Amino acid sequence: MLRDRPGLVLLVLAYLALMFIAGLMRPVHSTGLYTLDATWHPEFPMGAHTFSAVGVTHADATAQGATVVYITQRGNTSIDPVLVLNGTTGGLLGSWGRHAVGAVDTGPGAALWGAHGITVESCSYPCVPGEEIGWHRWVRVFIEDFTLNTVTAFSAMGKYLFTIGTPGVAGNGTSPLQFGSVSDAALETGRHGIEPGLPGTQGAVWKASWVASLYTADGDGGSANRVAKVLIRAREGWDQIHTDWVTPAIFNNPHSIALHNRSGLLVVADREHFQLRLLNMSNGADLGAWAACGLGLGEQGKPFAVRTLQLGHRELLFVAIMDNPQDGKHQRITLVDISQLTAAEGGSSPCRVLQRLELDPAKYSGPHLLGVDTRNGDLYVVLVADSPQSTVLRYKCVDC
């Protein structure tokens, strides 16, 4: 009997206490929060490959609106660079972009589209003027084009709207704005208010306008290695572009960027520095590396993509990780609880890994960029390398 052996009782209690503490300290809590959606079968055009980026919107202003998924493909210039899919069936709804997206020759009879990143804005106002009707008036699609060195805005149906950057010129200028190799962007949709005059307007006060904020990651190669904030003012049927701030070249291939509205912070995937970095959204101030999450960056892969989700009680960060150059190792998407992220604590903010979604290198190439459906939490993962398979996976949230 244990009561007759007090030494053994103490030993058992000590062991149980150690196991309890170890459980609390374990960095990964495999909650099974996300699971691969086996019903998702995207119907890409025959010959499309080297998929690069994905963005999601909905075909009306209600929660029941059909999901529309935008995907860029870079590998076949005989096919449009932007593919539009039905998020319910995976069926192809259309394609566009060949007349406004750059292409680069890669060899005899070979070329690649420059549509590296995509950012879809579900506008808080009718942001597409002119003949667009219905839900189309409320959606803009931005293509981060690292061939033309531009961010180009389109309507939901592919109508050209405007260009940010200096087409065909790679650089780090700010007036006019130049991109070195822009790769991704995050967007805060338009807010309504009275706007002060831009520099040179002698302090004139604008009429009521909508102002969207676009945060660009520049980028994937190139020499800029910075983040820029661009204001897009919509006034009386036209848009005016203004560079609000630009960081110094403190990054090494800032491949992806995401915003976290509650904290007012940007999360940057600083790929070749093997880290996540935090910036203040309002002024671009660098808050340093965010190393508290235990992501194992460096020896266990580099951060390629970041996206955030605030839905119900969840505040999540998704980080796509793989080696660069790609070798099939360390391919995963890590889900992080960022409910304690604050501007005051910055890079010291607590965070917790909830789940790791591993990608089998025998079946899939590594994760490149990500997209999130902010209505239901669906996570879209773009696999870029053609071997063993370039495609777009979808993961469903089972508790969102």
VMD Tcl script that draws the C-alpha trace (Angstrom):
set ca {
  {0.00 0.00 0.00}
  {1.24 3.50 -0.85}
  {0.33 4.83 2.60}
  {2.87 2.46 4.05}
  {5.60 3.82 1.81}
  {5.68 7.64 2.23}
  {8.94 7.92 0.28}
  {7.35 6.37 -2.79}
  {4.31 8.66 -2.44}
  {6.56 11.73 -2.45}
  {8.42 10.40 -5.48}
  {5.18 9.84 -7.41}
  {3.89 13.30 -6.49}
  {7.16 14.89 -7.58}
  {6.99 13.05 -10.90}
  {3.39 14.15 -11.53}
  {4.31 17.76 -10.69}
  {7.20 17.68 -13.16}
  {4.96 16.26 -15.88}
  {2.38 18.98 -15.22}
  {4.99 21.72 -15.47}
  {6.41 20.19 -18.65}
  {2.93 20.22 -20.14}
  {2.53 23.91 -19.36}
  {5.90 24.70 -20.91}
  {5.38 22.68 -24.07}
  {5.54 25.20 -26.93}
  {3.13 23.49 -29.31}
  {-0.44 22.71 -28.35}
  {-1.83 20.47 -31.11}
  {-5.38 21.68 -30.88}
  {-6.38 20.42 -34.31}
  {-7.77 23.90 -34.95}
  {-7.29 23.57 -38.72}
  {-7.63 20.57 -40.99}
  {-6.99 20.04 -44.71}
  {-10.18 20.47 -46.76}
  {-10.45 17.33 -48.90}
  {-13.50 18.76 -50.72}
  {-11.52 21.64 -52.27}
  {-10.53 20.87 -55.85}
  {-9.51 24.03 -57.74}
  {-10.16 23.78 -61.49}
  {-7.19 25.53 -63.07}
  {-6.88 26.03 -66.84}
  {-4.90 23.31 -68.57}
  {-1.23 24.28 -68.54}
  {-1.39 26.79 -65.67}
  {1.43 26.35 -63.16}
  {3.81 28.07 -60.75}
  {0.94 29.45 -58.67}
  {2.14 32.33 -56.52}
  {-0.49 34.15 -54.45}
  {-4.13 34.01 -53.37}
  {-6.77 36.47 -52.15}
  {-10.39 36.05 -51.09}
  {-13.57 38.14 -51.23}
  {-17.34 37.61 -51.38}
  {-19.83 38.29 -54.13}
  {-22.19 40.47 -52.10}
  {-22.36 42.40 -48.86}
  {-24.02 39.66 -46.80}
  {-22.58 36.71 -44.93}
  {-24.26 34.39 -47.44}
  {-22.38 35.85 -50.43}
  {-20.55 33.39 -52.67}
  {-16.82 33.17 -51.99}
  {-14.59 34.37 -54.83}
  {-10.92 33.30 -54.84}
  {-8.24 35.11 -56.87}
  {-5.04 33.21 -57.66}
  {-1.97 34.32 -59.59}
  {-0.09 31.93 -61.87}
  {3.31 32.90 -63.21}
  {4.40 29.88 -65.17}
  {2.45 30.01 -68.46}
  {2.17 33.31 -70.31}
  {-0.28 31.82 -72.82}
  {-2.75 31.84 -69.90}
  {-3.85 34.99 -68.07}
  {-1.89 35.70 -64.87}
  {-4.97 36.14 -62.65}
  {-7.40 33.24 -62.24}
  {-10.81 33.68 -60.61}
  {-12.39 30.66 -58.91}
  {-15.66 29.89 -57.17}
  {-14.75 29.31 -53.54}
  {-17.58 26.80 -53.07}
  {-17.08 24.54 -56.08}
  {-13.50 25.39 -57.08}
  {-14.80 26.03 -60.59}
  {-13.04 28.53 -62.85}
  {-15.08 31.74 -63.18}
  {-12.70 33.63 -65.44}
  {-9.21 35.05 -65.87}
  {-7.61 38.37 -66.75}
  {-4.57 40.62 -66.46}
  {-2.43 39.88 -69.52}
  {-2.55 43.45 -70.84}
  {-1.39 45.09 -67.59}
  {0.87 42.55 -65.83}
  {4.55 42.34 -66.75}
  {6.26 39.29 -68.22}
  {9.95 38.43 -68.46}
  {11.67 36.10 -70.94}
  {13.44 33.23 -69.21}
  {14.85 31.50 -72.27}
  {14.03 30.52 -75.85}
  {10.26 30.40 -76.10}
  {9.81 30.68 -72.31}
  {8.52 33.50 -70.12}
  {7.10 34.14 -66.66}
  {4.41 36.53 -65.48}
  {5.44 39.07 -62.84}
  {2.27 38.60 -60.76}
  {4.06 37.67 -57.55}
  {1.56 38.84 -54.93}
  {-2.15 39.64 -54.77}
  {-4.15 41.72 -52.30}
  {-7.94 41.81 -52.44}
  {-9.78 44.76 -50.91}
  {-13.39 44.31 -49.82}
  {-14.09 48.03 -49.77}
  {-16.10 49.86 -47.15}
  {-17.41 52.15 -49.92}
  {-18.07 51.80 -53.70}
  {-14.38 51.97 -54.63}
  {-14.71 51.14 -58.33}
  {-16.25 54.01 -60.32}
  {-17.87 53.81 -63.71}
  {-19.88 51.03 -65.23}
  {-19.26 48.35 -62.58}
  {-22.48 47.23 -60.89}
  {-23.45 45.09 -57.93}
  {-20.72 43.60 -55.74}
  {-18.08 44.45 -58.34}
  {-18.21 48.09 -57.24}
  {-17.06 47.08 -53.77}
  {-13.93 45.08 -54.63}
  {-10.45 46.07 -55.79}
  {-7.67 43.63 -56.62}
  {-4.03 44.73 -56.31}
  {-1.27 42.81 -58.11}
  {2.24 43.09 -56.70}
  {4.23 42.86 -59.94}
  {7.95 42.25 -59.41}
  {8.63 42.38 -63.15}
  {7.14 45.83 -63.83}
  {8.12 46.96 -60.29}
  {4.58 48.18 -59.62}
  {1.44 47.55 -57.63}
  {-1.47 47.68 -60.07}
  {-5.12 48.04 -59.05}
  {-7.94 46.33 -60.93}
  {-11.66 45.93 -60.50}
  {-13.06 42.55 -59.49}
  {-13.57 41.81 -63.20}
  {-10.05 42.81 -64.25}
  {-10.65 46.38 -65.41}
  {-7.45 48.44 -65.00}
  {-7.80 51.21 -62.40}
  {-4.39 52.70 -61.53}
  {-0.71 51.96 -60.96}
  {1.48 52.62 -57.91}
  {5.22 52.82 -58.52}
  {7.28 53.63 -61.60}
  {6.60 51.03 -64.32}
  {9.71 49.30 -65.59}
  {12.04 51.11 -63.18}
  {13.55 49.21 -60.23}
  {14.79 51.45 -57.45}
  {14.29 52.86 -53.98}
  {13.14 56.38 -54.77}
  {10.23 57.96 -52.95}
  {9.26 60.85 -55.26}
  {8.16 59.32 -57.50}
  {7.80 56.08 -55.57}
  {9.86 53.17 -56.89}
  {9.87 49.49 -55.99}
  {12.89 47.22 -56.17}
  {11.11 43.86 -56.35}
  {7.72 44.25 -54.67}
  {6.36 40.93 -53.45}
  {3.31 41.36 -51.19}
  {1.02 43.94 -49.57}
  {-1.46 44.37 -46.74}
  {-4.40 46.72 -46.98}
  {-6.58 48.69 -44.61}
  {-9.73 49.59 -46.52}
  {-10.97 53.15 -46.85}
  {-12.03 55.28 -43.92}
  {-14.34 58.25 -44.35}
  {-13.42 61.70 -43.12}
  {-12.16 65.18 -43.85}
  {-8.60 64.98 -45.10}
  {-5.93 67.71 -44.87}
  {-4.26 68.89 -48.04}
  {-1.25 67.03 -49.39}
  {2.19 68.67 -49.46}
  {2.11 71.55 -51.92}
  {-1.58 72.34 -51.44}
  {-0.81 75.11 -48.93}
  {-2.76 73.44 -46.17}
  {-6.00 73.36 -48.11}
  {-8.70 71.15 -46.58}
  {-10.10 68.39 -48.72}
  {-13.75 67.57 -48.99}
  {-15.01 64.37 -47.39}
  {-13.09 61.44 -48.87}
  {-12.29 57.77 -48.38}
  {-8.71 56.86 -47.59}
  {-7.29 53.34 -47.93}
  {-3.83 52.44 -46.63}
  {-1.66 50.01 -48.60}
  {1.45 48.57 -46.93}
  {3.89 47.12 -49.44}
  {6.68 44.58 -48.81}
  {9.62 45.23 -51.14}
  {10.40 42.47 -51.49}
  {11.68 39.33 -53.21}
  {15.25 40.11 -54.21}
  {16.14 43.60 -55.40}
  {17.90 46.27 -53.38}
  {15.05 48.19 -51.72}
  {14.47 45.82 -48.76}
  {11.90 48.06 -47.14}
  {8.22 48.60 -46.39}
  {6.25 51.56 -47.74}
  {2.84 52.90 -46.74}
  {0.77 54.37 -49.57}
  {-2.47 56.32 -49.06}
  {-5.16 55.95 -51.71}
  {-7.65 58.82 -51.49}
  {-10.95 58.46 -53.32}
  {-12.58 61.83 -53.98}
  {-15.24 62.80 -56.49}
  {-14.77 59.71 -58.67}
  {-10.98 59.61 -58.89}
  {-8.07 58.30 -56.85}
  {-4.98 60.16 -55.68}
  {-1.91 58.26 -54.52}
  {0.38 59.60 -51.81}
  {3.40 57.98 -50.15}
  {2.91 58.36 -46.38}
  {6.13 56.76 -45.09}
  {8.94 54.47 -46.15}
  {11.22 52.50 -43.83}
  {14.99 52.39 -44.28}
  {16.45 49.27 -45.93}
  {16.50 47.33 -42.66}
  {15.22 44.04 -44.09}
  {16.72 41.29 -46.21}
  {13.99 40.16 -48.59}
  {10.81 41.22 -46.72}
  {8.76 38.67 -48.62}
  {5.35 39.14 -46.98}
  {3.43 41.50 -44.71}
  {0.25 41.39 -42.60}
  {-1.55 43.91 -40.41}
  {-2.99 43.46 -36.94}
  {-5.60 46.15 -36.46}
  {-6.13 45.88 -32.72}
  {-2.48 46.53 -31.89}
  {-1.86 48.90 -34.79}
  {1.12 46.78 -35.86}
  {2.45 45.25 -39.05}
  {4.09 41.81 -39.07}
  {6.82 41.42 -41.71}
  {8.29 38.10 -42.89}
  {11.95 39.17 -43.07}
  {12.93 36.05 -44.98}
  {16.69 36.16 -45.28}
  {17.10 37.49 -41.74}
  {15.14 34.40 -40.59}
  {12.75 36.44 -38.46}
  {9.43 38.20 -38.06}
  {9.68 41.95 -37.53}
  {7.12 44.40 -36.15}
  {6.38 47.90 -37.44}
  {4.05 50.63 -36.22}
  {1.29 51.07 -38.81}
  {0.92 54.80 -38.29}
  {4.54 55.89 -38.78}
  {6.59 52.84 -39.81}
  {8.64 52.82 -36.60}
  {10.62 49.61 -36.24}
  {9.76 47.72 -33.04}
  {12.33 45.01 -33.64}
  {12.24 41.27 -34.18}
  {9.43 39.23 -32.65}
  {11.28 36.16 -31.46}
  {9.08 35.06 -28.58}
  {6.95 32.59 -30.54}
  {9.40 29.71 -30.82}
  {8.97 29.23 -34.57}
  {12.40 27.67 -35.06}
  {13.32 30.02 -37.88}
  {16.78 29.69 -39.35}
  {17.90 26.09 -39.07}
  {14.26 24.97 -39.39}
  {13.27 27.12 -42.35}
  {12.66 30.72 -43.39}
  {9.44 32.75 -43.15}
  {7.88 33.15 -46.59}
  {4.40 34.44 -45.74}
  {2.35 35.93 -42.92}
  {-1.38 36.54 -42.56}
  {-3.52 37.45 -39.55}
  {-7.10 36.60 -38.61}
  {-9.33 38.23 -36.02}
  {-12.56 36.23 -35.89}
  {-14.74 35.80 -32.83}
  {-12.50 35.02 -29.86}
  {-9.58 34.08 -32.12}
  {-6.57 36.26 -32.91}
  {-4.27 34.20 -35.11}
  {-1.08 34.62 -37.07}
  {-0.32 32.17 -39.89}
  {3.35 31.80 -40.87}
  {4.37 29.88 -44.01}
  {7.84 28.39 -43.56}
  {10.23 26.44 -45.78}
  {13.89 26.36 -46.78}
  {15.27 28.71 -49.41}
  {16.42 27.42 -51.86}
  {13.63 24.90 -51.62}
  {14.76 21.39 -50.76}
  {11.53 19.81 -49.47}
  {12.54 20.28 -45.84}
  {10.83 22.21 -43.03}
  {7.66 22.79 -45.10}
  {4.90 23.92 -42.77}
  {2.36 26.55 -41.81}
  {2.52 27.50 -38.14}
  {-0.56 28.85 -36.34}
  {0.19 31.30 -33.54}
  {-2.06 32.79 -30.87}
  {-1.35 36.54 -30.95}
  {-4.07 37.71 -28.58}
  {-1.41 39.32 -26.34}
  {0.35 41.26 -29.09}
  {0.57 44.97 -28.18}
  {2.44 47.99 -29.48}
  {3.66 48.75 -25.97}
  {5.46 45.41 -25.65}
  {6.36 45.12 -29.34}
  {8.80 42.29 -29.96}
  {8.50 41.19 -26.31}
  {4.77 40.48 -26.69}
  {3.87 36.94 -25.57}
  {2.66 34.52 -28.22}
  {1.96 30.81 -28.37}
  {2.19 28.21 -31.14}
  {-1.15 26.41 -31.44}
  {-0.59 24.06 -34.35}
  {1.83 23.13 -37.11}
  {0.43 22.07 -40.48}
  {3.15 19.95 -42.07}
  {3.35 19.59 -45.87}
  {4.47 16.18 -47.12}
  {7.42 16.83 -49.49}
  {6.58 13.65 -51.40}
  {3.24 15.19 -52.42}
  {3.60 18.96 -52.20}
  {6.08 21.73 -52.75}
  {6.59 24.36 -50.06}
  {4.18 27.13 -49.00}
  {4.82 30.45 -50.77}
  {2.06 32.96 -49.95}
  {-1.19 32.70 -47.99}
  {-4.77 33.96 -48.13}
  {-7.43 34.05 -45.41}
  {-11.20 34.23 -45.65}
  {-12.00 36.68 -42.85}
  {-15.64 35.56 -42.67}
  {-15.17 31.89 -41.84}
  {-11.43 31.55 -41.19}
  {-10.60 29.40 -44.22}
  {-6.85 29.36 -44.93}
  {-5.56 29.14 -48.52}
  {-1.96 28.02 -49.05}
  {-0.18 28.53 -52.38}
  {2.51 25.99 -53.27}
  {4.77 27.62 -55.85}
  {7.35 25.08 -57.07}
  {6.15 22.81 -59.88}
  {7.85 19.75 -58.42}
  {6.35 17.71 -56.90}
  {3.18 19.82 -57.21}
  {2.26 23.47 -57.47}
  {-1.32 24.02 -56.39}
  {-3.50 25.82 -53.83}
  {-4.60 23.97 -50.69}
  {-7.42 24.98 -48.38}
  {-7.59 24.36 -44.66}
  {-10.84 24.64 -42.71}
  {-11.09 26.06 -39.23}
  {-12.99 23.64 -37.00}
  {-13.41 26.16 -34.15}
  {-13.79 29.67 -35.58}
}
mol new
graphics top color blue
foreach p $ca { graphics top sphere $p radius 0.5 }
foreach p [lrange $ca 0 end-1] q [lrange $ca 1 end] { graphics top cylinder $p $q radius 0.2 }
display resetview
